[in-house]
Amino acid sequence: MADTTTSTELLSGAIRFTGLGSGTDFDSMVTKLVDTERIHQRRLEAWKATWEKKTQAFQELNSALLTLRTTLSGMDSLDEFLAKQTVSSNPAALTATASSSAESGVHTVEVVGLAATDTLMGTAVFSAPSADVTGGAARSMTLVVGSTQMTVDVAAGTTLQQLADMINAHSQNQNLVRATLINDGSGYRLQLRGMELGAGNDVLIDDALTTLPGFSSADFVQTQNAANARLRVDGWPVTPAPTATILRASTGLAAPTDPLSGTPGDFKFAAGGALYTVSLGAGATLQDLVDGINALGSGVSASLATESGSQVLVLTGTPGAANTVRVVDYPGTTLAGLGASAFTQTQGATDGYLERASNSISDIIPGITMNLVQAGQTTTLTTATDVSAVVDKVKTLVGEVNTVLTKIQEQTKVTTAGSQTTGALLTGNYGLQMIQQRIKNILASKGLGFDRDLDPVTSLGSVGITTDTAQGSPTFGLLVLDETALRSALNTDPQAVASLFAADYVTSTKEMVEDPLNPGQYVAAASPHFQFSSLVRGVTQAGEFSVTYTVSGGSISASPPPTIGGYPASIDGTKITAIGDDNPAKGLVIDVIDMTDGSYSGTIFVKNGKALELGDEVRRLTAPLDGPLKILENNYQDIIDSIDAKIAYEEKRLTLLESTLRTRFANLESLLGTYDQLSSMLGSQINSLPKNS
């Protein structure tokens, strides 16, 4: 019989052969038999490894495309792409930055004065922040900042610190004024600092409404006056001519004698650093208000004008920025319909210079933001295109496009050695071929919405970016940058180059018009008959769209219907709107500006630069759910999962095969052991038989 160990292992399924039963190494035999059967599993694992490499190749390509997309998103607007540089001759007084719209040139800027906030310092001195400021009784303090009035109710026993905190926390103090305690060595004082720059943002104390002792307007010293920044640019103004505030409010009243209200009310305003109030009784007329303002001696004159049948109240201040007029809102002004928002400023108070209520000014020299640092200085600003910075951006773009193209080339190349041709990992892959072709088409084609008649630059080739077509070249199939050509184009027409790369739904029109210098001959020009009105981003596509329409009897004719992009369009007065779900121009609106009878045709262009066009394509290619790369990767993963299932099946089959073989060989070894014992027993018996001599 077989030994006990063999029987136990047979029952457990963990059969191992000792070779003691027969002298044969059945364990090695089973291992080799199973290993021979494992050849299909090895093929599956090798197949899986190949698909995993393909998936990894797609992931690497996707990563390169995402890097390219990031670069494209940083240069898909004119401001991002066209780097302009402004150099200040005196950075201690004035610094500046330029946007893409800034024109190259030189400007002289004299900083006459800086914009400033209003600051008041209290003359009352207290021994500590915890000192009582009320004198033991409930008080109040009313502040007016610009057009806002706030009253702080001060309870008996309120300390100096608590007063400052109450001012800062007041519901109407939307960062208009900041109260701070200042220790000047003699004790603690209350400082009131306006937070808004510019003339008219004075911090004023209304003495008529303030009962807190030591905190009236006479108890504060103005240490800094709210002021505008004042400039002279390129010599202008030659001679400053101060201007006065002019405010206008439509009252809705038909006559000066019409009553303002059936109840008493106040009209309150600030001018020249002081507060003025006109109090009117019930039934007072608009003329009573005008007379009341004029009787104040504030330097502000009131008058009435009639517009569209309504009386307009006009307030005119005294020339000079310090005399800025501000109407104080409720609860300062309680007359209905005459708060600050009812007035429109038609002229601001200035000292006659170029003035702004900020030290950062971007609306005087087009495209240039000036940051004023020091007054009393004259600075020269020199603006030019930063050609080197733009070239570096283009170099980066070309390099990253080539990284993508190189990865596609490496994975799809065909190598021929003698008579043997070998493909790469993804040779013949339709998805990669499609991606490669899409990118190449964008790089080689005219810009979307660009016109060779009117746009000086229409393709990458015209700025020195071409594809290497020389077979055998190390850069074959990749982009090549002619830096000299790019620099030349930037120096000649930087705006045109920037538009090629970074135009963002820029529109233009074209029509063939008679050449005024050559009668009878026609040339392409911007349409004199229609113009762009609007479009819908995300709906209207970039491109060029034909326009046709007929004007009859001074209106756009519905028959034949106007068309945009070859599709019938809708009419709304002088506007024509592209419609049609399949129309790429859908949502595009043009405005007919010449309603002379006749039939008209032309073209409207919606330009997108190459950075935007390529960026949109890369965004589609790398879409995380339905992009081509993700679809291919998911398909490959499905194949890998299927192979994994086959490998798992093979594992089960081979495990069962090994178990079956071990069972059979265990039985065989047991049987051979039995026969071996029987043979030994028979041999012993034979040997024990008597031998005949």
C-alpha positions in Angstrom: 0.0 0.0 0.0 1.0 3.6 -0.5 2.5 5.4 2.6 0.3 7.6 4.8 1.8 10.9 3.5 0.8 10.1 0.0 -2.8 9.3 1.0 -3.1 12.5 3.0 -1.8 14.7 0.2 -4.1 13.0 -2.3 -7.1 14.0 -0.2 -6.0 17.5 0.3 -5.2 18.1 -3.4 -1.6 19.1 -2.6 -0.1 16.0 -4.0 3.7 15.7 -4.1 5.7 12.7 -5.2 8.6 11.3 -3.3 9.6 8.8 -6.0 10.0 6.2 -3.2 7.2 4.1 -4.7 8.6 3.6 -8.1 11.8 5.5 -8.3 10.2 7.8 -11.0 10.2 11.7 -10.6 6.5 12.2 -11.3 6.5 15.7 -9.7 8.9 17.0 -12.3 7.0 15.2 -15.0 3.7 16.9 -14.0 5.4 20.3 -13.8 6.7 19.9 -17.3 3.4 18.7 -18.6 1.6 21.6 -17.1 4.2 24.0 -18.3 3.8 22.6 -21.8 0.1 23.3 -21.6 0.8 26.9 -20.4 1.9 28.1 -23.8 -1.5 29.6 -24.6 -1.5 31.5 -21.3 1.9 32.9 -22.2 0.6 34.0 -25.6 -2.3 35.7 -23.9 0.0 37.5 -21.4 2.3 38.7 -24.2 -0.7 39.9 -26.1 -2.0 41.7 -23.0 1.5 43.4 -22.6 1.3 44.6 -26.2 -2.1 46.2 -25.6 -0.9 47.7 -22.4 2.0 49.3 -24.2 -0.5 50.7 -26.8 -2.7 52.1 -24.0 0.4 53.7 -22.4 1.3 55.2 -25.8 -2.1 56.8 -26.0 -1.8 58.1 -22.4 1.6 59.6 -23.2 0.1 61.3 -26.4 -2.8 62.5 -24.3 -0.4 64.0 -21.8 1.6 65.8 -24.6 -1.7 67.1 -26.0 -2.8 68.4 -22.6 0.6 70.2 -22.2 0.0 71.8 -25.7 -3.5 72.8 -24.7 -2.2 74.6 -21.6 0.3 76.5 -23.8 -2.4 77.4 -26.3 -4.8 78.6 -23.5 -2.0 81.1 -22.5 -1.8 82.7 -25.9 -5.4 82.6 -27.3 -6.2 86.2 -26.7 -4.5 89.3 -28.2 -3.4 90.5 -24.7 -1.8 87.2 -23.9 -0.1 86.7 -27.2 1.1 90.2 -28.3 3.5 91.2 -25.6 4.0 95.0 -25.5 6.7 96.6 -23.4 6.5 100.1 -21.9 9.7 101.5 -20.5 9.6 104.4 -18.0 12.5 106.9 -17.9 11.7 107.5 -14.2 10.3 104.5 -12.5 10.5 106.3 -9.1 7.7 108.6 -10.3 5.8 106.5 -12.8 5.6 102.9 -13.9 3.5 101.5 -16.7 2.3 98.3 -18.4 1.0 97.9 -22.0 -1.7 95.7 -23.4 -1.7 94.3 -27.0 -3.8 97.3 -28.1 -1.1 99.9 -27.1 0.5 101.6 -30.0 4.2 101.8 -30.3 5.5 105.3 -29.6 6.7 107.8 -27.0 4.6 109.8 -24.5 5.7 112.4 -22.0 3.8 112.3 -18.7 4.0 115.0 -16.0 2.6 113.8 -12.7 1.3 117.1 -11.2 -0.4 115.4 -8.2 -1.3 112.0 -6.8 -4.8 110.9 -5.9 -5.3 110.9 -2.2 -7.8 110.0 0.5 -9.2 112.4 3.1 -7.7 112.2 6.6 -8.8 113.9 9.8 -6.9 113.9 13.1 -8.8 114.6 16.4 -7.4 117.4 18.6 -9.0 115.9 21.7 -6.4 113.9 23.7 -7.3 110.9 25.9 -5.1 109.2 28.5 -5.9 105.6 27.3 -8.1 103.7 24.8 -10.3 102.8 27.7 -11.1 106.5 28.5 -14.8 107.4 28.6 -15.7 109.8 25.8 -19.3 110.5 26.7 -19.1 112.5 29.9 -21.6 110.1 31.4 -24.5 110.6 29.0 -25.7 109.0 25.8 -24.5 110.9 22.7 -24.3 110.7 18.9 -21.9 111.4 16.1 -22.9 111.8 12.5 -20.3 111.3 9.6 -20.8 112.0 5.9 -18.4 110.3 3.5 -19.1 111.1 -0.2 -22.8 110.5 -0.6 -23.2 108.3 2.5 -24.4 109.5 5.9 -24.0 107.4 9.1 -25.0 108.2 12.6 -23.2 106.4 15.5 -25.3 106.2 18.7 -22.9 106.4 21.6 -24.2 105.0 24.9 -23.1 106.5 28.2 -19.7 105.1 29.3 -18.5 104.3 25.8 -14.7 104.3 25.6 -12.5 105.8 22.9 -11.6 102.3 21.5 -15.3 101.3 21.5 -16.2 104.5 19.6 -13.6 103.6 16.9 -14.9 100.1 16.7 -18.5 101.3 16.4 -17.6 103.6 13.5 -15.8 100.8 11.7 -18.6 98.3 12.3 -21.5 100.6 11.3 -23.8 99.0 8.8 -23.5 101.9 6.3 -19.7 102.1 6.6 -18.9 99.8 3.6 -15.2 100.4 3.9 -15.7 104.1 3.4 -13.9 105.4 6.5 -11.5 103.8 8.9 -11.3 105.0 12.6 -8.0 104.4 14.3 -6.4 105.4 17.6 -3.1 107.2 17.3 -0.7 107.6 20.2 1.4 110.7 19.4 3.2 110.6 22.8 0.9 113.1 24.5 -2.0 110.6 24.5 -4.5 108.9 22.3 -6.3 110.7 19.4 -9.1 109.5 17.0 -8.0 109.5 13.4 -10.7 109.3 10.7 -9.3 108.1 7.3 -11.3 108.0 4.1 -10.8 104.8 2.1 -11.8 106.1 -1.3 -9.3 108.1 -3.4 -10.4 111.1 -5.3 -11.9 114.6 -4.9 -15.3 114.7 -3.3 -14.6 111.7 -1.0 -14.3 114.0 2.0 -14.8 112.8 5.6 -17.2 115.3 7.1 -18.8 115.6 10.5 -22.3 117.0 10.7 -22.2 119.3 13.7 -26.0 119.7 13.6 -26.4 116.0 14.4 -23.4 115.4 16.5 -23.7 115.7 20.4 -20.6 113.9 21.4 -18.3 116.5 23.1 -14.8 116.8 21.6 -15.9 115.3 18.3 -17.4 118.1 16.3 -15.8 119.3 13.0 -13.9 122.0 14.9 -12.2 119.3 17.0 -10.5 117.7 14.0 -7.6 118.9 11.8 -7.5 117.8 8.1 -4.1 116.3 7.6 -4.7 115.2 4.0 -7.3 116.3 1.5 -9.1 114.0 -0.8 -7.7 114.7 -4.2 -7.6 113.5 -7.8 -4.5 112.4 -9.6 -3.5 115.2 -11.9 -1.6 114.7 -15.1 -0.3 116.5 -18.2 0.2 114.1 -21.1 2.2 115.1 -24.2 1.9 118.7 -23.1 -1.9 118.7 -22.6 -3.4 120.6 -21.1 -1.2 123.5 -22.1 -3.0 125.9 -19.7 -5.1 124.2 -17.1 -8.7 125.5 -17.0 -10.5 124.4 -13.8 -14.0 122.9 -14.3 -17.0 122.7 -12.0 -19.4 119.9 -11.0 -22.6 119.9 -13.0 -25.4 117.5 -11.7 -28.8 117.0 -13.4 -31.9 115.3 -12.1 -35.2 114.9 -13.8 -37.9 115.6 -11.3 -41.0 114.4 -13.2 -42.7 117.7 -12.4 -44.3 119.7 -15.1 -43.8 123.2 -13.6 -41.5 124.9 -11.1 -44.5 125.7 -9.0 -45.5 122.0 -8.6 -45.2 120.8 -5.0 -42.3 118.4 -4.2 -44.0 116.5 -1.5 -47.0 116.6 0.9 -44.7 116.2 3.9 -41.7 118.2 5.1 -38.2 117.1 3.9 -34.6 118.0 3.6 -32.2 118.3 0.6 -28.5 117.8 1.7 -25.3 118.1 -0.2 -21.6 118.5 0.3 -19.4 121.1 -1.5 -16.0 122.5 -0.8 -15.5 120.4 2.3 -18.7 121.6 4.0 -22.3 120.3 4.4 -25.4 122.2 3.4 -29.0 121.4 4.1 -32.2 123.0 2.7 -35.2 122.2 4.9 -38.7 122.5 3.2 -42.1 122.4 4.7 -45.1 120.3 3.4 -46.3 121.5 0.0 -43.0 123.3 -0.8 -42.5 123.7 -4.6 -39.5 122.8 -6.8 -38.8 126.6 -7.1 -38.7 126.8 -3.3 -35.9 124.2 -3.4 -34.0 126.1 -6.1 -34.3 129.3 -4.1 -33.3 127.6 -0.9 -30.1 126.2 -2.5 -29.2 129.5 -4.0 -29.6 131.3 -0.6 -27.1 129.1 1.2 -23.9 130.8 -0.2 -22.4 127.3 -0.7 -20.8 128.1 -4.1 -23.4 125.8 -5.7 -26.1 127.4 -7.9 -29.4 125.7 -8.7 -31.4 126.2 -11.8 -34.2 124.5 -13.8 -34.4 123.3 -17.3 -37.2 121.7 -19.3 -36.6 118.3 -21.1 -39.4 116.2 -22.6 -42.0 118.1 -20.6 -40.3 117.5 -17.3 -38.5 119.9 -15.0 -34.8 119.1 -14.6 -32.9 120.3 -11.5 -29.4 121.5 -12.4 -26.7 122.0 -9.7 -23.5 123.8 -10.8 -20.6 124.0 -8.4 -17.5 126.3 -8.2 -14.6 125.4 -10.5 -11.8 123.3 -8.9 -11.6 119.7 -7.7 -11.8 120.7 -4.1 -15.2 122.1 -4.8 -16.7 118.8 -5.9 -20.5 118.6 -5.2 -22.0 115.4 -3.8 -25.7 114.9 -2.9 -26.0 113.1 0.4 -28.3 110.1 0.3 -31.0 109.2 2.9 -31.1 109.9 5.8 -29.3 113.1 4.7 -31.7 113.9 1.9 -35.3 112.9 2.7 -37.1 114.5 -0.3 -38.3 111.6 -2.4 -36.7 111.2 -5.8 -33.8 113.6 -5.1 -31.2 111.3 -3.6 -27.7 110.9 -5.1 -28.8 108.2 -7.6 -31.3 110.6 -9.1 -28.6 112.9 -10.4 -26.4 112.4 -13.4 -23.0 114.1 -13.5 -22.5 115.7 -16.8 -19.2 117.4 -15.8 -16.8 116.8 -13.0 -14.9 119.3 -10.9 -11.3 119.4 -11.8 -8.3 121.7 -11.5 -8.0 121.7 -15.3 -5.6 118.8 -15.7 -6.2 115.2 -16.9 -7.7 113.9 -13.6 -8.7 110.6 -12.2 -9.8 109.3 -8.8 -7.0 106.7 -8.8 -3.2 106.4 -9.1 -3.6 103.5 -11.5 -4.9 105.0 -14.8 -5.7 103.0 -17.9 -8.0 105.3 -19.9 -5.8 108.2 -21.0 -3.2 106.6 -23.2 -4.9 103.7 -25.1 -3.6 100.3 -24.1 -1.3 101.6 -21.3 -1.9 101.4 -17.6 0.0 104.0 -15.7 0.9 103.6 -12.0 1.6 107.0 -10.4 4.3 106.9 -7.6 5.6 110.5 -7.1 4.2 113.9 -7.9 6.2 116.8 -9.4 8.1 114.6 -11.9 8.0 114.3 -15.7 8.5 110.9 -17.2 8.9 109.6 -20.7 7.1 106.3 -21.6 8.4 104.4 -24.6 6.1 101.6 -25.9 7.1 98.9 -28.4 6.3 95.3 -29.3 8.4 92.9 -27.2 9.4 90.9 -30.3 11.7 88.6 -28.4 8.9 87.7 -25.9 6.5 86.9 -28.8 9.1 84.8 -30.6 9.7 82.8 -27.4 6.0 82.1 -27.2 5.9 80.9 -30.8 9.0 78.8 -30.2 7.3 77.1 -27.3 4.2 76.5 -29.3 6.2 75.0 -32.2 8.2 72.8 -29.8 5.1 71.4 -28.2 3.3 70.8 -31.5 6.4 68.9 -32.6 6.4 66.8 -29.4 2.9 65.6 -30.3 3.7 65.0 -33.9 6.9 63.1 -33.0 5.1 60.8 -30.6 2.6 60.0 -33.4 5.5 59.4 -35.8 7.3 57.1 -33.4 4.3 55.0 -32.8 3.2 54.7 -36.4 6.4 54.6 -38.4 7.3 51.8 -40.8 11.0 50.6 -40.8 12.4 48.9 -43.9 15.7 46.9 -43.6 16.5 45.1 -46.8 13.5 43.2 -47.9 12.0 43.2 -44.4 9.4 45.8 -43.4 8.6 46.3 -39.7 5.8 48.4 -38.2 5.8 50.3 -34.9 3.5 49.6 -32.0 0.5 51.6 -33.5 1.3 51.4 -37.2 -1.9 51.5 -39.2 -4.0 52.7 -36.2 -6.8 54.7 -37.8 -7.4 56.8 -34.7 -3.8 58.1 -34.6 -3.8 58.8 -38.3 -7.0 60.8 -37.9 -5.5 62.9 -35.0 -2.3 63.5 -36.9 -4.3 64.6 -40.0 -6.5 67.0 -38.0 -3.6 68.7 -36.5 -1.7 69.0 -39.8 -4.8 70.4 -41.5 -5.1 73.2 -39.0 -1.4 74.0 -39.2 -1.4 74.1 -43.0 -4.7 75.8 -43.7 -5.7 79.5 -43.8 -6.9 80.9 -40.5 -10.7 80.6 -39.9 -12.4 83.7 -41.1 -9.3 85.2 -42.6 -9.4 86.8 -46.0 -6.5 87.0 -48.4 -7.9 90.2 -49.9 -8.1 92.2 -46.7 -5.9 90.4 -44.1 -2.1 90.9 -44.5 -1.3 87.6 -42.7 -3.6 84.6 -43.2 -1.5 81.4 -42.5 1.4 80.2 -40.4 3.5 79.9 -43.5 3.3 83.6 -44.0 5.1 84.2 -40.7 7.8 81.6 -41.1 6.2 78.4 -39.8 6.3 75.6 -42.3 6.3 71.8 -42.3 9.6 70.1 -43.3 8.8 68.0 -46.4 12.4 66.8 -47.1 12.4 63.0 -46.9 15.3 61.8 -44.7 15.5 65.0 -42.8 15.6 64.6 -39.0 12.6 67.0 -38.8 10.7 65.5 -41.6 6.9 66.0 -41.0 7.6 68.5 -38.2 7.1 72.2 -37.9 10.2 74.4 -38.8 10.4 78.0 -37.6 12.2 80.6 -39.6 12.8 83.1 -36.8 14.1 85.8 -39.2 10.8 85.7 -41.1 8.8 85.8 -37.9 10.7 88.8 -36.5 10.3 90.5 -39.9 6.5 90.0 -39.8 6.3 91.2 -36.2 8.3 94.3 -37.0 6.2 95.0 -40.1 2.7 94.4 -38.7 2.6 93.0 -35.2 -1.2 93.4 -34.9 -1.7 91.2 -38.0 0.6 88.5 -36.6 -1.1 88.6 -33.3 -4.5 88.3 -35.0 -3.4 85.2 -36.9 -2.5 83.5 -33.6 -4.9 85.0 -31.1 -8.0 86.5 -32.8 -11.0 85.7 -30.7 -14.2 86.0 -32.7 -13.0 89.2 -34.4 -15.4 90.2 -37.2 -15.0 92.1 -40.5 -17.0 92.6 -43.7 -16.1 92.6 -47.4 -17.8 93.8 -50.5 -16.5 94.4 -54.0 -16.7 98.2 -54.5 -15.8 100.5 -57.4 -12.2 101.7 -57.2 -12.5 105.5 -56.9 -9.1 105.8 -58.6 -10.0 103.5 -61.4 -13.7 103.9 -62.4 -15.2 100.7 -63.8 -12.8 98.5 -61.8 -13.8 96.9 -58.5 -11.7 96.1 -55.5 -12.3 94.3 -52.2 -13.1 96.7 -49.3 -15.0 96.7 -46.0 -18.7 96.8 -46.8 -20.2 100.3 -46.9 -23.7 98.9 -46.8 -23.8 96.5 -43.8 -21.8 95.9 -40.6 -21.4 93.3 -37.9 -23.9 93.6 -35.0 -23.6 90.6 -32.7 -23.1 86.8 -32.5 -23.7 84.0 -30.0 -20.5 82.5 -28.6 -20.8 78.7 -28.5 -23.3 78.8 -31.3 -21.9 80.9 -34.1 -18.8 79.3 -35.6 -15.7 81.0 -37.0 -15.5 81.2 -40.7 -16.6 83.3 -43.7 -20.2 83.6 -44.6 -21.8 85.1 -47.7 -24.5 87.7 -47.3 -27.3 88.6 -49.7 -30.3 90.8 -49.2 -32.6 93.2 -51.1 -33.8 96.7 -49.9 -37.1 97.8 -51.4 -39.1 100.8 -50.4 -36.7 101.7 -47.6 -36.9 98.3 -45.9 -35.3 94.9 -46.2 -37.4 92.7 -48.5 -38.7 89.3 -47.2 -39.0 88.0 -50.8 -36.5 86.9 -51.9 -35.4 86.3 -48.3 -32.0 87.6 -47.1 -29.3 84.9 -46.6 -26.3 84.5 -44.4 -24.0 81.6 -45.1 -26.3 80.4 -47.8 -29.2 79.9 -45.4 -32.4 82.0 -45.3 -32.2 84.6 -42.5 -34.7 86.5 -40.4 -35.4 90.2 -40.5 -35.9 92.6 -37.6 -35.9 96.2 -38.8 -32.5 96.9 -40.2 -31.0 93.7 -38.6 -30.6 90.4 -40.4 -30.1 87.3 -38.2 -28.6 83.9 -39.4 -30.9 81.0 -38.5 -31.0 77.3 -39.2 -29.8 74.5 -36.9 -27.3 73.3 -39.5 -26.0 76.8 -40.3 -22.6 77.4 -38.8 -23.4 81.1 -38.9 -26.4 80.7 -36.7 -26.8 83.5 -34.2 -24.8 86.0 -36.3 -26.5 89.3 -36.7 -25.6 92.0 -39.3 -27.0 95.6 -39.4 -27.9 97.2 -42.7 -26.6 100.8 -42.6 -27.5 101.8 -46.1 -31.2 101.5 -46.8 -31.0 102.6 -50.5 -33.2 100.4 -52.7 -31.2 97.6 -54.4 -29.8 94.1 -54.2 -26.7 93.7 -52.2 -24.2 90.9 -51.6 -21.0 90.6 -49.6 -19.2 88.5 -47.0 -18.9 88.7 -43.3 -15.9 87.1 -41.5 -15.7 85.7 -38.0 -12.0 85.2 -37.2 -10.4 82.7 -34.8 -6.7 82.6 -34.5 -4.6 79.5 -34.8 -4.2 79.2 -31.0 -7.9 79.2 -30.5 -8.6 76.9 -33.5 -5.9 74.4 -32.5 -6.9 74.7 -28.8 -10.5 73.8 -29.6 -9.4 70.8 -31.6 -7.0 69.6 -28.8 -9.9 70.1 -26.4 -12.1 67.8 -28.5 -9.3 65.2 -28.9 -8.6 65.1 -25.1 -12.2 65.3 -23.9 -12.2 63.0 -20.8 -15.5 61.3 -21.7 -15.9 61.2 -25.4 -12.7 62.4 -26.9 -11.1 60.1 -29.6 -8.1 59.3 -27.4 -10.3 58.4 -24.5 -12.5 56.2 -26.7 -9.5 54.4 -28.1 -8.1 54.0 -24.6 -11.4 52.6 -23.4 -11.6 50.2 -26.4 -8.1 49.0 -25.6 -8.9 48.5 -22.0 -11.9 46.4 -23.0 -9.6 44.2 -25.0 -7.2 44.0 -22.0 -10.1 43.1 -19.7 -11.2 40.4 -22.2 -7.6 39.0 -22.3 -7.6 39.0 -18.4 -10.7 36.9 -18.5 -9.1 34.4 -20.8 -5.9 34.3 -18.7 -8.1 33.7 -15.6 -9.8 30.9 -17.4 -6.4 29.4 -18.4 -5.3 29.6 -14.8 -8.3 27.6 -13.7 -7.8 25.1 -16.5 -4.1 24.6 -15.7 -4.8 24.3 -12.0 -7.4 21.6 -12.7 -5.1 19.9 -15.2 -2.3 19.8 -12.6 -4.6 18.5 -10.0 -5.9 15.8 -12.3 -2.3 14.8 -13.4 -1.1 14.6 -9.8 -4.1 12.5 -8.9 -3.4 10.1 -11.7 0.3 9.9 -11.1 -0.3 9.5 -7.4 -2.5 6.5 -8.1 0.1 5.2 -10.5 2.9 5.6 -8.0 0.7 3.9 -5.4 0.0 1.0 -7.7 3.7 0.7 -8.7 4.6 0.8 -5.1 2.2 -2.1 -4.5 3.6 -4.0 -7.4 7.1 -3.3 -6.1 6.2 -4.7 -2.7 4.6 -7.7 -4.3 7.7 -8.2 -6.5 9.9 -8.1 -3.4 7.6 -10.5 -1.6 7.6 -12.9 -4.5 11.3 -12.6 -4.8 11.7 -13.4 -1.1 9.4 -16.4 -1.4 11.2 -17.7 -4.4 14.5 -17.3 -2.7 13.2 -19.2 0.3 12.2 -22.2 -1.7 14.5 -25.2 -1.2 17.1 -25.5 -3.9 17.8 -28.9 -5.5 21.4 -29.8 -5.4 
